[in-house]
Amino acid sequence: MGPEASMNSTRHQEVLRRIEPHGQTHVVAHLKRLDAAGRARLLEQLEAIDFGHLQRLFQGDKDQADWADMAQRAESPPAVRLDGQGNRFSPTAARARGERALREGKVATLLVAGGQGTRLGFEHPKGMFPIGPVSEAPLFKILLEKVRAAADRYGRRVPLFLMTSPATHDETVAFLAENNRFGLPEEDLFIFCQGTMPAVDAKTGQVLLAEPDELFASPDGHGGMLAGLARAGGFEELRKRGIEQIFYFQVDNPLSQICDAQFLGYHLLEESELSTQVIAKTRPAEKVGNVVSIDGQVRIIEYSDLPAEVGERRRPDGGLELWAGNTAIHIFDVAFLERVRGDEQALPFHRAHKAVPYIDEQGRRVEPSQPNAIKFERFIFDLLPAARRAIVVEVDPAEGFAPVKNAPGAATDSPEIVRRMLSDLYRRWLTAAGAQVAEGVNVEISPRFALDAEETARKIKPGTQVTRSTYFG
């Protein structure tokens, strides 16, 4: 027996010893069919799995939250409202406090960009999707330019921690390198990859194979950010740079007000460890997560888990009682993330029943027509109950929330709708600056030209005529 065969035999026996107590010996048949290279690949994947943990997750139905029951106790969360009612701090005070933190270099950004554009008919990382209403700039360009513009405005470096997934990592790295990171200095871009979790058979809990020598695994959710950041040395980088707050946002929303000083200021003045930007829902069944307070803790109830009668509850003024819709934009205290990153209860895995193609024990590929497997993922907003003084801060969706999620032509969150919202926002900035924009003309303002209406007003001469589609870059 050669050394390679001997090594594989030893590894084989060790893996079998580990998996046998957890009912995973079905992989033996797969290993026997593989050549030495294939066997080594599969053994390496098996060695990386904590099968005890996986078994506990599979058997964990009893630990799932009873949202129908909890929703009965849901109330409006502690909030900073756009109308100013009940706010403890003024917008002016909040903005000044946030600007101070930015000028002190205490703020980093974190972009979640692990998704592909499949629902958009775009077989690439979603961040590469063209969304600029005039320039057709990709999402990555708009968002990275906002980070760079914030650094320029406040005179301090603003690092960007960018989370990919195994499906998007290599293409994202290459795309950003080809485009010189859209002006972001190389030392200020920290790219890391989220982890994966194996899918298991819904009846037996046995791991499934996507290929004869490859386990079926899927990304561990945006809640995998903490583990991924830690594995990549991100917390050491944050400490080295003296970062105290992280502005967290997702790649599908080009209206994200990245490093918004007012939002940051409210977070700091309220001494919150985790703040969430929200929009006011326009209807009870709107397809956004519901940010609520339950037994004194801020939580998010997904729209699919909110009982209809609870969603319909009204305040005396006729407004929705559960009004706050999640935008997936947060500010985290780094000290808070350090405290909870090893706490499995603070960031639990959720189960999703899905149809997963797999290789059966005879080596044949099976394409199930019904859900046959359990996938596991984490949600970053599960950290809310663990945070001290968690608050929500309302934003006007026309100013800060336009996610591109659905295929062209869809009734909501389509590329056409998002491009129109972007152009409409820039039109308002230009009009407020005294420009005259012709009806039906698309306009676009690069973040490097102006980040907001005030900056636009400093750069546009009153009376400027915009008579055709124009990109201000």
C-alpha positions in Angstrom: 0.0 0.0 0.0 1.5 3.4 -1.1 1.7 6.3 1.4 -1.3 8.1 -0.2 -3.5 5.1 0.1 -2.3 4.5 3.7 -3.1 8.1 4.6 -6.5 7.9 3.1 -7.2 4.7 4.9 -6.2 6.2 8.2 -8.4 9.3 7.5 -11.2 7.0 6.4 -11.1 5.1 9.7 -11.0 8.2 11.8 -13.9 9.8 9.9 -15.9 6.6 10.4 -15.2 6.6 14.1 -16.5 10.2 14.3 -19.7 9.8 12.2 -20.9 6.4 13.4 -22.5 7.6 16.7 -24.5 10.1 14.7 -26.1 7.8 12.2 -24.0 9.0 9.2 -22.4 5.8 8.1 -24.4 5.9 4.8 -21.4 7.9 3.4 -19.4 4.7 3.4 -21.0 3.5 0.2 -20.2 6.8 -1.4 -16.5 6.7 -0.3 -16.1 3.2 -1.7 -17.1 4.3 -5.2 -14.5 7.2 -5.4 -11.0 7.2 -6.6 -8.2 8.4 -4.2 -8.6 12.1 -5.1 -12.4 12.0 -4.8 -12.2 10.2 -1.5 -9.7 12.7 -0.1 -12.0 15.6 -1.1 -15.1 14.0 0.5 -13.1 13.1 3.7 -11.9 16.6 4.0 -15.4 17.9 4.0 -16.6 15.3 6.5 -13.7 16.1 8.8 -14.9 19.8 9.0 -18.4 19.0 10.3 -19.3 18.9 13.9 -21.8 16.0 13.6 -22.9 16.3 17.3 -23.9 19.9 16.7 -25.6 19.0 13.4 -27.6 16.2 15.1 -28.7 18.7 17.8 -29.9 21.1 15.2 -31.8 18.4 13.3 -33.5 17.3 16.5 -34.2 20.9 17.6 -37.9 21.4 16.6 -38.8 21.9 20.3 -36.4 24.9 20.4 -38.1 26.8 17.6 -39.9 30.0 18.7 -43.7 30.0 18.8 -44.1 33.3 16.9 -47.9 33.0 16.8 -47.9 33.1 20.6 -45.2 35.7 21.0 -46.9 38.0 18.5 -49.8 38.3 20.8 -47.6 40.2 23.2 -45.9 42.3 20.5 -45.8 46.1 20.9 -44.3 49.0 19.1 -40.5 49.1 19.6 -38.5 52.0 21.2 -38.3 54.4 18.2 -37.0 57.6 16.7 -39.8 58.7 14.4 -39.7 61.0 11.4 -42.4 63.2 12.8 -40.4 63.9 16.0 -43.1 62.7 18.3 -41.6 61.4 21.6 -38.0 61.7 20.3 -35.5 62.5 23.1 -32.9 64.1 20.8 -33.2 66.5 18.0 -32.0 65.7 14.4 -29.4 68.5 14.8 -28.0 67.0 18.0 -27.9 63.5 16.5 -26.2 64.6 13.3 -23.5 66.5 15.3 -22.8 63.4 17.5 -22.6 61.1 14.5 -20.3 63.5 12.6 -18.0 63.6 15.6 -17.7 59.8 15.6 -17.0 59.8 11.8 -14.3 62.5 12.2 -12.7 60.5 14.9 -12.4 57.5 12.6 -14.4 55.2 14.9 -16.8 53.9 12.2 -16.4 51.0 9.8 -18.9 49.7 7.2 -20.0 46.1 6.5 -21.6 45.0 3.3 -23.4 41.7 3.0 -22.9 40.6 -0.6 -23.2 36.8 -0.7 -26.3 36.6 -2.9 -26.5 35.9 -6.6 -28.8 37.7 -9.0 -30.8 34.5 -10.0 -34.2 36.1 -9.3 -33.2 39.0 -11.5 -32.2 36.6 -14.4 -28.6 37.6 -13.7 -26.2 34.7 -13.2 -23.5 36.6 -11.3 -23.1 38.1 -7.9 -26.0 40.5 -7.3 -23.5 43.4 -6.6 -22.6 43.3 -10.3 -26.1 44.0 -11.4 -26.5 47.2 -13.4 -28.9 49.6 -11.6 -27.8 53.2 -12.3 -30.7 54.9 -14.0 -28.4 56.7 -16.5 -24.9 55.2 -16.1 -26.1 51.6 -15.6 -23.6 51.5 -12.7 -23.6 48.2 -10.9 -24.7 48.0 -7.3 -21.1 47.6 -6.1 -20.1 50.8 -7.8 -22.8 52.9 -6.1 -22.3 51.4 -2.7 -18.5 51.5 -2.6 -18.4 55.0 -3.9 -20.7 56.0 -1.0 -18.2 54.5 1.4 -15.3 56.4 -0.3 -17.4 59.6 -0.3 -18.1 59.3 3.4 -14.3 59.0 4.0 -13.6 62.1 1.9 -16.3 64.1 3.6 -15.1 63.4 7.2 -11.4 63.3 6.5 -10.9 59.8 8.0 -10.6 56.4 6.4 -13.7 54.3 6.5 -12.9 50.6 6.0 -15.3 48.3 4.3 -15.7 44.7 5.4 -17.4 42.9 2.5 -18.9 39.5 3.1 -19.2 37.1 0.1 -20.4 33.5 -0.1 -18.7 30.5 -1.7 -20.9 31.1 -4.8 -19.9 34.7 -5.2 -16.5 35.1 -3.7 -14.1 34.5 -6.6 -16.1 36.5 -9.1 -16.6 39.4 -6.6 -12.9 39.6 -5.8 -12.0 39.6 -9.5 -14.7 42.2 -10.4 -13.6 44.6 -7.7 -9.9 44.2 -8.6 -10.7 44.8 -12.3 -12.5 48.0 -11.4 -9.9 49.3 -8.9 -12.4 48.8 -6.1 -14.3 51.8 -7.5 -11.9 54.2 -5.8 -11.8 52.5 -2.4 -8.1 52.2 -1.2 -6.9 48.6 -1.2 -6.0 48.7 2.5 -9.6 49.8 3.3 -11.3 46.8 1.7 -11.4 43.6 3.8 -13.2 40.8 1.9 -14.2 37.6 3.8 -16.4 34.6 2.9 -19.3 33.4 5.0 -19.5 29.8 6.0 -21.7 27.0 4.9 -23.9 24.4 6.6 -24.6 20.9 5.2 -28.2 20.1 4.3 -29.6 16.9 5.8 -32.4 14.5 4.9 -35.6 15.7 6.5 -36.5 12.2 7.7 -33.2 10.8 8.9 -30.9 13.8 9.5 -28.3 12.2 7.2 -26.0 14.6 5.2 -26.8 14.8 1.5 -24.3 14.7 -1.4 -24.5 17.2 -4.3 -21.9 15.3 -6.2 -20.3 11.9 -5.6 -17.4 13.6 -3.9 -19.1 16.8 -2.6 -21.5 17.3 0.3 -24.6 19.6 -0.4 -23.9 22.7 1.6 -25.5 26.2 1.5 -24.5 29.6 2.9 -25.2 29.9 6.7 -27.2 33.1 6.3 -26.4 36.8 7.0 -26.1 35.8 10.6 -23.0 33.9 9.6 -21.3 37.3 9.5 -20.0 37.1 13.0 -18.3 33.7 12.5 -17.0 34.6 9.1 -15.6 37.9 10.3 -13.9 36.1 13.2 -12.4 33.4 11.1 -10.9 35.9 8.8 -9.3 38.0 11.5 -11.8 40.8 11.2 -12.1 41.5 14.9 -8.3 42.0 15.2 -8.5 44.4 12.3 -11.3 46.3 13.9 -9.3 46.6 17.2 -6.2 47.7 15.4 -8.0 50.5 13.7 -9.9 51.6 16.8 -13.3 51.0 15.3 -16.2 51.2 17.8 -19.3 51.1 15.5 -20.1 49.1 12.4 -22.6 50.4 9.8 -24.2 47.2 8.3 -26.0 47.1 5.0 -27.0 44.7 2.2 -26.0 44.8 -1.4 -29.5 45.0 -2.9 -30.3 48.5 -1.7 -28.6 51.3 -3.6 -30.5 53.9 -1.6 -28.7 52.9 1.6 -27.6 56.1 3.4 -24.2 54.6 4.3 -22.6 56.2 7.3 -25.6 58.5 7.8 -24.5 60.8 10.6 -28.0 61.3 12.0 -28.7 57.6 12.3 -25.3 57.0 13.9 -25.9 59.9 16.2 -29.2 58.6 17.5 -27.5 55.2 18.1 -24.8 56.9 20.2 -26.9 59.3 22.1 -29.4 56.6 23.0 -26.4 54.4 24.1 -27.8 51.6 22.0 -25.7 48.5 21.2 -27.7 47.6 18.1 -29.9 50.1 16.2 -32.1 49.2 13.2 -33.2 51.5 10.5 -36.9 51.0 9.7 -39.7 52.2 7.4 -43.3 52.8 8.3 -45.4 50.0 6.9 -48.2 51.1 4.5 -50.3 48.0 5.0 -50.5 45.2 7.6 -49.3 42.4 5.3 -46.4 44.2 3.8 -43.6 41.8 3.0 -41.0 43.2 5.4 -39.9 41.9 8.8 -41.8 43.5 11.7 -39.6 45.1 14.3 -41.4 44.9 17.6 -41.0 44.8 21.3 -41.9 41.6 23.1 -41.6 41.5 26.9 -39.3 44.4 26.8 -37.0 43.0 24.1 -36.7 44.2 20.6 -37.2 41.4 18.0 -38.1 40.9 14.4 -41.1 38.8 13.4 -41.0 37.8 9.8 -44.1 38.8 7.8 -44.9 35.1 7.2 -44.9 34.5 10.9 -47.2 37.4 11.9 -50.8 36.3 12.5 -53.1 38.4 10.3 -55.2 39.6 13.3 -52.1 40.9 15.1 -50.9 42.7 12.0 -54.2 44.5 11.7 -54.1 46.0 15.2 -54.4 49.8 15.2 -53.5 52.7 17.5 -56.1 55.2 18.6 -55.0 57.5 15.7 -55.7 54.7 13.2 -52.1 53.9 12.5 -50.7 50.4 12.6 -49.6 49.3 16.1 -46.9 47.2 14.6 -45.7 49.8 12.1 -41.9 49.3 11.9 -40.6 47.4 8.8 -37.0 46.1 8.8 -34.7 47.6 6.1 -31.8 45.3 7.0 -29.6 48.3 7.9 -28.1 48.3 11.3 -25.5 49.9 13.5 -23.6 47.5 15.8 -21.3 48.4 18.7 -18.1 46.4 18.1 -17.9 45.6 21.9 -21.4 44.1 21.7 -20.4 41.8 18.8 -17.3 40.8 20.7 -19.5 39.9 23.6 -22.0 37.8 21.8 -20.0 36.2 18.9 -19.5 32.9 20.8 -23.0 32.7 22.2 -25.0 30.2 20.1 -28.2 31.1 21.9 -27.9 34.8 20.8 -27.5 33.7 17.1 -29.3 30.4 16.7 -29.6 28.4 13.5 -33.0 28.3 11.9 -34.4 25.4 9.9 -35.8 25.6 6.4 -37.6 22.7 4.7 -36.4 22.7 1.0 -36.2 20.6 -2.1 -32.5 19.6 -2.5 -31.2 17.4 -5.3 -28.8 14.7 -4.1 -26.9 11.6 -5.0 -28.5 8.4 -3.6 -26.6 5.4 -2.2 -26.5 3.8 -5.6 -24.8 6.9 -7.0 -27.8 8.1 -8.9 -28.8 11.8 -9.0 -32.3 12.4 -7.5 -34.3 15.6 -8.3 -37.1 15.8 -5.7 -40.3 17.6 -6.6 -41.2 18.2 -3.0 -39.1 19.4 0.0 -36.9 16.6 1.2 -34.2 18.3 3.2 -33.5 20.7 6.0 -31.2 23.6 5.5 -29.8 25.6 8.4 -29.1 29.4 8.5 -28.6 32.2 10.9 -30.2 35.7 10.9 -28.2 38.7 12.1 -31.3 40.3 13.5 -31.6 37.5 16.1 -29.0 39.5 18.0 -31.6 42.2 18.9 -32.8 40.7 22.2 -29.2 40.4 23.4 -28.5 44.1 22.8 -28.8 46.7 25.5 -31.1 49.6 24.7 -31.8 48.4 21.1 -33.8 51.1 19.2 -35.2 51.6 15.7 -34.8 54.8 13.7 -37.3 55.6 11.0 -36.2 56.6 7.5 -38.3 57.8 4.5 -38.2 54.9 2.0 -38.1 57.4 -0.8 -34.8 58.6 0.7 -33.2 55.3 1.9 -34.9 52.1 1.0 -35.2 50.7 -2.5 -34.1 47.0 -2.6 -33.9 45.3 -6.0 -35.1 41.8 -5.3 -37.6 40.7 -8.0 -37.4 40.1 -11.8 -37.9 42.8 -14.3 -41.6 43.6 -14.7 -42.5 42.5 -11.1 -45.0 44.7 -9.2 -42.6 45.4 -6.4 -38.8 45.7 -5.9 -38.0 45.4 -9.6 -35.1 46.9 -11.4 -37.4 49.4 -13.1 -38.9 50.6 -9.9 -35.5 51.0 -8.2 -34.1 52.9 -11.1 -37.1 55.2 -11.0 -36.7 55.8 -7.3 -33.1 56.6 -7.7 -33.8 59.1 -10.5 -36.7 60.7 -8.6 -34.4 61.2 -5.6 -31.7 62.9 -7.6 -34.3 65.0 -9.4 -35.5 66.3 -6.0 -31.9 67.1 -5.0 -31.4 69.0 -8.2 -34.7 70.9 -8.0 -33.9 71.9 -4.4 -30.6 73.2 -5.6 -32.4 75.5 -8.1 -31.9 73.4 -11.2 -34.7 72.9 -13.7 -35.1 69.3 -14.8 -37.2 68.6 -17.8 -40.2 66.2 -17.4 -39.4 62.6 -18.2 -35.7 63.0 -18.1 -33.6 60.5 -16.1 -30.9 62.0 -13.9 -28.2 60.3 -11.8 -25.8 61.7 -9.2 -22.6 59.8 -8.4 -21.9 59.5 -4.7 -18.5 61.0 -5.5 -20.2 64.1 -6.8 -22.7 64.5 -4.0 -23.9 62.4 -1.1 -27.1 64.4 -0.3 -29.2 67.4 -1.2 -27.0 69.8 0.7 -23.9 68.8 -1.1 -25.7 68.9 -4.5 -26.8 72.5 -3.7 -23.2 73.5 -3.2 -22.2 72.1 -6.6 -25.1 73.0 -8.9 -25.7 76.6 -10.0 -29.3 77.8 -9.6 -31.0 77.9 -12.9 -29.1 75.0 -14.4 -31.1 73.4 -17.2 -31.2 69.6 -17.4 -33.0 68.8 -20.7 -31.7 65.3 -21.4 -30.7 62.2 -19.4 -27.6 63.3 -17.4 -25.1 61.7 -15.1 -23.4 63.9 -12.6 -20.1 62.1 -11.9 
